[in-house]
Amino acid sequence: MLRTITMGSCVSVQGTFVKAMPDGRITVKVDDTVYSGVPVCKK
């Protein structure tokens, strides 16, 4: 499932959901790179 996260105030990344962290962040994978950040809420 594709998920979108924000890293900092300006950078957004969309990738395949990997896991949820205990602090509320999620991890997504884009190609071979893994990113962690705050999930973008659905409106």
PQR file with spaces between the fields and no chain letter, atoms N, CA, C, O and H, PARSE charges and radii, in Angstrom:
ATOM       1  N    MET     1       0.840   -1.163    0.000 -0.4000 1.5000
ATOM       2  CA   MET     1       0.000    0.000    0.000 -0.0000 2.0000
ATOM       3  C    MET     1       0.898    1.244    0.000  0.5500 1.7000
ATOM       4  O    MET     1       1.861    1.319    0.764 -0.5500 1.4000
ATOM       5  N    LEU     2       0.584    2.197   -0.843 -0.4000 1.5000
ATOM       6  CA   LEU     2       1.337    3.445   -0.899 -0.0000 2.0000
ATOM       7  C    LEU     2       0.931    4.363    0.243  0.5500 1.7000
ATOM       8  O    LEU     2      -0.251    4.498    0.559 -0.5500 1.4000
ATOM       9  H    LEU     2      -0.198    2.136   -1.464  0.4000 1.0000
ATOM      10  N    ARG     3       1.920    4.986    0.853 -0.4000 1.5000
ATOM      11  CA   ARG     3       1.674    5.955    1.922 -0.0000 2.0000
ATOM      12  C    ARG     3       2.565    7.167    1.668  0.5500 1.7000
ATOM      13  O    ARG     3       3.620    7.048    1.046 -0.5500 1.4000
ATOM      14  H    ARG     3       2.881    4.876    0.596  0.4000 1.0000
ATOM      15  N    THR     4       2.144    8.320    2.145 -0.4000 1.5000
ATOM      16  CA   THR     4       2.900    9.559    1.998 -0.0000 2.0000
ATOM      17  C    THR     4       3.310   10.045    3.379  0.5500 1.7000
ATOM      18  O    THR     4       2.506   10.051    4.311 -0.5500 1.4000
ATOM      19  H    THR     4       1.287    8.417    2.650  0.4000 1.0000
ATOM      20  N    ILE     5       4.576   10.455    3.502 -0.4000 1.5000
ATOM      21  CA   ILE     5       5.086   10.998    4.761 -0.0000 2.0000
ATOM      22  C    ILE     5       5.700   12.361    4.502  0.5500 1.7000
ATOM      23  O    ILE     5       6.052   12.690    3.370 -0.5500 1.4000
ATOM      24  H    ILE     5       5.229   10.450    2.745  0.4000 1.0000
ATOM      25  N    THR     6       5.825   13.152    5.561 -0.4000 1.5000
ATOM      26  CA   THR     6       6.554   14.416    5.475 -0.0000 2.0000
ATOM      27  C    THR     6       7.805   14.294    6.324  0.5500 1.7000
ATOM      28  O    THR     6       7.793   13.729    7.418 -0.5500 1.4000
ATOM      29  H    THR     6       5.539   12.885    6.481  0.4000 1.0000
ATOM      30  N    MET     7       8.884   14.842    5.787 -0.4000 1.5000
ATOM      31  CA   MET     7      10.159   14.881    6.488 -0.0000 2.0000
ATOM      32  C    MET     7      10.557   16.349    6.557  0.5500 1.7000
ATOM      33  O    MET     7      10.891   16.959    5.541 -0.5500 1.4000
ATOM      34  H    MET     7       8.894   15.302    4.899  0.4000 1.0000
ATOM      35  N    GLY     8      10.521   16.900    7.738 -0.4000 1.5000
ATOM      36  CA   GLY     8      10.774   18.323    7.882 -0.0000 2.0000
ATOM      37  C    GLY     8       9.513   19.094    7.522  0.5500 1.7000
ATOM      38  O    GLY     8       8.403   18.585    7.681 -0.5500 1.4000
ATOM      39  H    GLY     8      10.249   16.405    8.564  0.4000 1.0000
ATOM      40  N    SER     9       9.680   20.320    7.038 -0.4000 1.5000
ATOM      41  CA   SER     9       8.514   21.145    6.733 -0.0000 2.0000
ATOM      42  C    SER     9       8.172   21.182    5.254  0.5500 1.7000
ATOM      43  O    SER     9       7.062   21.579    4.898 -0.5500 1.4000
ATOM      44  H    SER     9      10.581   20.734    6.909  0.4000 1.0000
ATOM      45  N    CYS    10       9.089   20.780    4.380 -0.4000 1.5000
ATOM      46  CA   CYS    10       8.865   20.939    2.943 -0.0000 2.0000
ATOM      47  C    CYS    10       8.969   19.656    2.127  0.5500 1.7000
ATOM      48  O    CYS    10       8.505   19.624    0.987 -0.5500 1.4000
ATOM      49  H    CYS    10       9.990   20.457    4.670  0.4000 1.0000
ATOM      50  N    VAL    11       9.555   18.617    2.666 -0.4000 1.5000
ATOM      51  CA   VAL    11       9.832   17.415    1.880 -0.0000 2.0000
ATOM      52  C    VAL    11       8.775   16.350    2.136  0.5500 1.7000
ATOM      53  O    VAL    11       8.530   15.975    3.283 -0.5500 1.4000
ATOM      54  H    VAL    11       9.932   18.643    3.592  0.4000 1.0000
ATOM      55  N    SER    12       8.148   15.863    1.065 -0.4000 1.5000
ATOM      56  CA   SER    12       7.194   14.762    1.145 -0.0000 2.0000
ATOM      57  C    SER    12       7.741   13.588    0.349  0.5500 1.7000
ATOM      58  O    SER    12       8.366   13.770   -0.695 -0.5500 1.4000
ATOM      59  H    SER    12       8.347   16.168    0.134  0.4000 1.0000
ATOM      60  N    VAL    13       7.499   12.384    0.851 -0.4000 1.5000
ATOM      61  CA   VAL    13       7.957   11.162    0.188 -0.0000 2.0000
ATOM      62  C    VAL    13       6.776   10.207    0.119  0.5500 1.7000
ATOM      63  O    VAL    13       6.051   10.037    1.099 -0.5500 1.4000
ATOM      64  H    VAL    13       6.991   12.236    1.700  0.4000 1.0000
ATOM      65  N    GLN    14       6.581    9.581   -1.043 -0.4000 1.5000
ATOM      66  CA   GLN    14       5.529    8.590   -1.197 -0.0000 2.0000
ATOM      67  C    GLN    14       6.175    7.264   -1.561  0.5500 1.7000
ATOM      68  O    GLN    14       6.964    7.182   -2.502 -0.5500 1.4000
ATOM      69  H    GLN    14       7.169    9.720   -1.839  0.4000 1.0000
ATOM      70  N    GLY    15       5.830    6.225   -0.805 -0.4000 1.5000
ATOM      71  CA   GLY    15       6.411    4.921   -1.070 -0.0000 2.0000
ATOM      72  C    GLY    15       5.573    3.824   -0.462  0.5500 1.7000
ATOM      73  O    GLY    15       4.481    4.068    0.050 -0.5500 1.4000
ATOM      74  H    GLY    15       5.189    6.291   -0.041  0.4000 1.0000
ATOM      75  N    THR    16       6.093    2.610   -0.521 -0.4000 1.5000
ATOM      76  CA   THR    16       5.409    1.429   -0.011 -0.0000 2.0000
ATOM      77  C    THR    16       5.560    1.356    1.503  0.5500 1.7000
ATOM      78  O    THR    16       6.668    1.453    2.030 -0.5500 1.4000
ATOM      79  H    THR    16       6.980    2.412   -0.937  0.4000 1.0000
ATOM      80  N    PHE    17       4.439    1.184    2.196 -0.4000 1.5000
ATOM      81  CA   PHE    17       4.446    1.101    3.661 -0.0000 2.0000
ATOM      82  C    PHE    17       5.294   -0.079    4.121  0.5500 1.7000
ATOM      83  O    PHE    17       5.174   -1.188    3.600 -0.5500 1.4000
ATOM      84  H    PHE    17       3.539    1.105    1.767  0.4000 1.0000
ATOM      85  N    VAL    18       6.171    0.186    5.126 -0.4000 1.5000
ATOM      86  CA   VAL    18       7.012   -0.867    5.695 -0.0000 2.0000
ATOM      87  C    VAL    18       6.568   -1.196    7.111  0.5500 1.7000
ATOM      88  O    VAL    18       6.240   -2.343    7.413 -0.5500 1.4000
ATOM      89  H    VAL    18       6.268    1.087    5.549  0.4000 1.0000
ATOM      90  N    LYS    19       6.556   -0.180    7.991 -0.4000 1.5000
ATOM      91  CA   LYS    19       6.140   -0.427    9.374 -0.0000 2.0000
ATOM      92  C    LYS    19       5.772    0.878   10.064  0.5500 1.7000
ATOM      93  O    LYS    19       6.120    1.966    9.607 -0.5500 1.4000
ATOM      94  H    LYS    19       6.823    0.752    7.747  0.4000 1.0000
ATOM      95  N    ALA    20       5.058    0.740   11.178 -0.4000 1.5000
ATOM      96  CA   ALA    20       4.702    1.884   12.018 -0.0000 2.0000
ATOM      97  C    ALA    20       5.636    1.898   13.225  0.5500 1.7000
ATOM      98  O    ALA    20       5.939    0.849   13.794 -0.5500 1.4000
ATOM      99  H    ALA    20       4.775   -0.144   11.550  0.4000 1.0000
ATOM     100  N    MET    21       6.084    3.073   13.609 -0.4000 1.5000
ATOM     101  CA   MET    21       6.980    3.232   14.758 -0.0000 2.0000
ATOM     102  C    MET    21       6.146    3.558   16.000  0.5500 1.7000
ATOM     103  O    MET    21       5.039    4.081   15.868 -0.5500 1.4000
ATOM     104  H    MET    21       5.838    3.925   13.147  0.4000 1.0000
ATOM     105  N    PRO    22       6.648    3.261   17.196 -0.5600 1.5000
ATOM     106  CA   PRO    22       5.900    3.546   18.431  0.2800 2.0000
ATOM     107  C    PRO    22       5.637    5.041   18.657  0.5500 1.7000
ATOM     108  O    PRO    22       4.685    5.396   19.352 -0.5500 1.4000
ATOM     109  N    ASP    23       6.466    5.918   18.081 -0.4000 1.5000
ATOM     110  CA   ASP    23       6.302    7.359   18.300 -0.0000 2.0000
ATOM     111  C    ASP    23       5.341    8.018   17.309  0.5500 1.7000
ATOM     112  O    ASP    23       5.207    9.241   17.304 -0.5500 1.4000
ATOM     113  H    ASP    23       7.239    5.630   17.516  0.4000 1.0000
ATOM     114  N    GLY    24       4.669    7.221   16.470 -0.4000 1.5000
ATOM     115  CA   GLY    24       3.680    7.766   15.543 -0.0000 2.0000
ATOM     116  C    GLY    24       4.177    7.945   14.121  0.5500 1.7000
ATOM     117  O    GLY    24       3.373    8.154   13.213 -0.5500 1.4000
ATOM     118  H    GLY    24       4.777    6.227   16.475  0.4000 1.0000
ATOM     119  N    ARG    25       5.493    7.868   13.904 -0.4000 1.5000
ATOM     120  CA   ARG    25       6.032    7.956   12.553 -0.0000 2.0000
ATOM     121  C    ARG    25       5.828    6.622   11.839  0.5500 1.7000
ATOM     122  O    ARG    25       5.601    5.596   12.480 -0.5500 1.4000
ATOM     123  H    ARG    25       6.146    7.698   14.642  0.4000 1.0000
ATOM     124  N    ILE    26       5.910    6.645   10.513 -0.4000 1.5000
ATOM     125  CA   ILE    26       5.865    5.407    9.740 -0.0000 2.0000
ATOM     126  C    ILE    26       7.083    5.351    8.829  0.5500 1.7000
ATOM     127  O    ILE    26       7.737    6.363    8.577 -0.5500 1.4000
ATOM     128  H    ILE    26       6.095    7.478    9.993  0.4000 1.0000
ATOM     129  N    THR    27       7.372    4.165    8.348 -0.4000 1.5000
ATOM     130  CA   THR    27       8.504    3.942    7.459 -0.0000 2.0000
ATOM     131  C    THR    27       7.977    3.502    6.101  0.5500 1.7000
ATOM     132  O    THR    27       7.107    2.635    6.011 -0.5500 1.4000
ATOM     133  H    THR    27       6.842    3.343    8.554  0.4000 1.0000
ATOM     134  N    VAL    28       8.520    4.117    5.034 -0.4000 1.5000
ATOM     135  CA   VAL    28       8.163    3.736    3.668 -0.0000 2.0000
ATOM     136  C    VAL    28       9.435    3.426    2.891  0.5500 1.7000
ATOM     137  O    VAL    28      10.516    3.909    3.225 -0.5500 1.4000
ATOM     138  H    VAL    28       9.226    4.821    5.107  0.4000 1.0000
ATOM     139  N    LYS    29       9.288    2.613    1.851 -0.4000 1.5000
ATOM     140  CA   LYS    29      10.429    2.219    1.028 -0.0000 2.0000
ATOM     141  C    LYS    29      10.208    2.707   -0.385  0.5500 1.7000
ATOM     142  O    LYS    29       9.143    2.503   -0.967 -0.5500 1.4000
ATOM     143  H    LYS    29       8.410    2.220    1.580  0.4000 1.0000
ATOM     144  N    VAL    30      11.241    3.367   -0.943 -0.4000 1.5000
ATOM     145  CA   VAL    30      11.237    3.833   -2.324 -0.0000 2.0000
ATOM     146  C    VAL    30      12.469    3.227   -2.988  0.5500 1.7000
ATOM     147  O    VAL    30      13.598    3.564   -2.633 -0.5500 1.4000
ATOM     148  H    VAL    30      12.106    3.533   -0.470  0.4000 1.0000
ATOM     149  N    ASP    31      12.254    2.338   -3.944 -0.4000 1.5000
ATOM     150  CA   ASP    31      13.337    1.565   -4.559 -0.0000 2.0000
ATOM     151  C    ASP    31      14.098    0.839   -3.450  0.5500 1.7000
ATOM     152  O    ASP    31      13.525   -0.021   -2.781 -0.5500 1.4000
ATOM     153  H    ASP    31      11.337    2.064   -4.232  0.4000 1.0000
ATOM     154  N    ASP    32      15.374    1.164   -3.238 -0.4000 1.5000
ATOM     155  CA   ASP    32      16.163    0.499   -2.203 -0.0000 2.0000
ATOM     156  C    ASP    32      16.366    1.366   -0.969  0.5500 1.7000
ATOM     157  O    ASP    32      17.109    0.980   -0.067 -0.5500 1.4000
ATOM     158  H    ASP    32      15.840    1.863   -3.781  0.4000 1.0000
ATOM     159  N    THR    33      15.728    2.518   -0.908 -0.4000 1.5000
ATOM     160  CA   THR    33      15.920    3.461    0.190 -0.0000 2.0000
ATOM     161  C    THR    33      14.701    3.465    1.112  0.5500 1.7000
ATOM     162  O    THR    33      13.561    3.449    0.648 -0.5500 1.4000
ATOM     163  H    THR    33      15.124    2.832   -1.641  0.4000 1.0000
ATOM     164  N    VAL    34      14.954    3.487    2.414 -0.4000 1.5000
ATOM     165  CA   VAL    34      13.894    3.499    3.413 -0.0000 2.0000
ATOM     166  C    VAL    34      13.873    4.866    4.093  0.5500 1.7000
ATOM     167  O    VAL    34      14.914    5.382    4.501 -0.5500 1.4000
ATOM     168  H    VAL    34      15.880    3.500    2.791  0.4000 1.0000
ATOM     169  N    TYR    35      12.673    5.451    4.212 -0.4000 1.5000
ATOM     170  CA   TYR    35      12.504    6.763    4.830 -0.0000 2.0000
ATOM     171  C    TYR    35      11.529    6.647    5.987  0.5500 1.7000
ATOM     172  O    TYR    35      10.601    5.840    5.944 -0.5500 1.4000
ATOM     173  H    TYR    35      11.827    5.032    3.881  0.4000 1.0000
ATOM     174  N    SER    36      11.737    7.460    7.033 -0.4000 1.5000
ATOM     175  CA   SER    36      10.818    7.535    8.153 -0.0000 2.0000
ATOM     176  C    SER    36      10.360    8.971    8.321  0.5500 1.7000
ATOM     177  O    SER    36      11.142    9.908    8.165 -0.5500 1.4000
ATOM     178  H    SER    36      12.491    8.116    7.069  0.4000 1.0000
ATOM     179  N    GLY    37       9.074    9.133    8.642 -0.4000 1.5000
ATOM     180  CA   GLY    37       8.531   10.467    8.833 -0.0000 2.0000
ATOM     181  C    GLY    37       7.104   10.421    9.333  0.5500 1.7000
ATOM     182  O    GLY    37       6.560    9.353    9.616 -0.5500 1.4000
ATOM     183  H    GLY    37       8.439    8.371    8.769  0.4000 1.0000
ATOM     184  N    VAL    38       6.517   11.578    9.436 -0.4000 1.5000
ATOM     185  CA   VAL    38       5.143   11.712    9.936 -0.0000 2.0000
ATOM     186  C    VAL    38       4.176   11.447    8.794  0.5500 1.7000
ATOM     187  O    VAL    38       4.322   12.035    7.722 -0.5500 1.4000
ATOM     188  H    VAL    38       6.959   12.445    9.207  0.4000 1.0000
ATOM     189  N    PRO    39       3.186   10.571    8.995 -0.5600 1.5000
ATOM     190  CA   PRO    39       2.229   10.297    7.921  0.2800 2.0000
ATOM     191  C    PRO    39       1.363   11.510    7.613  0.5500 1.7000
ATOM     192  O    PRO    39       1.010   12.278    8.508 -0.5500 1.4000
ATOM     193  N    VAL    40       1.023   11.674    6.332 -0.4000 1.5000
ATOM     194  CA   VAL    40       0.117   12.735    5.905 -0.0000 2.0000
ATOM     195  C    VAL    40      -1.297   12.235    6.147  0.5500 1.7000
ATOM     196  O    VAL    40      -1.660   11.142    5.711 -0.5500 1.4000
ATOM     197  H    VAL    40       1.310   11.050    5.605  0.4000 1.0000
ATOM     198  N    CYS    41      -2.102   13.042    6.851 -0.4000 1.5000
ATOM     199  CA   CYS    41      -3.480   12.647    7.180 -0.0000 2.0000
ATOM     200  C    CYS    41      -4.380   12.796    5.975  0.5500 1.7000
ATOM     201  O    CYS    41      -4.205   13.699    5.157 -0.5500 1.4000
ATOM     202  H    CYS    41      -1.807   13.930    7.205  0.4000 1.0000
ATOM     203  N    LYS    42      -5.358   11.887    5.872 -0.4000 1.5000
ATOM     204  CA   LYS    42      -6.378   11.977    4.827 -0.0000 2.0000
ATOM     205  C    LYS    42      -7.340   13.081    5.211  0.5500 1.7000
ATOM     206  O    LYS    42      -7.668   13.249    6.386 -0.5500 1.4000
ATOM     207  H    LYS    42      -5.500   11.153    6.537  0.4000 1.0000
ATOM     208  N    LYS    43      -7.794   13.837    4.216 -0.4000 1.5000
ATOM     209  CA   LYS    43      -8.737   14.918    4.489 -0.0000 2.0000
ATOM     210  C    LYS    43     -10.089   14.591    3.928  0.5500 1.7000
ATOM     211  O    LYS    43     -11.020   15.386    4.060 -0.5500 1.4000
ATOM     212  H    LYS    43      -7.527   13.701    3.262  0.4000 1.0000
